[in-house]
């Protein structure tokens, strides 16, 4: 496999108890990432070696890893669906 970027997309998610009118600090619930890796083990190794993990910001032991396949539609053809 050619070397690719590991992180493809990332962001925070917040407590589901927020309302549309809430103006105070929104309760932070965690982080989510979409990554490119060959296996779950590769994901864990990458996260363990990330500066945020090394500095104690992320708890890799508590990470939940799910397989995710992105399918792009271009002119009636699904790209990425062959996996």
Secondary structure, 3 states (H helix, E strand, C coil): CCCCCCEEEEEEEECCCCCCCCCCCCCEEEEEEEECCCCHHHHHHHHHCCHHHHCCCCCHHHCCCCCCCCCEEECCEEECCCC
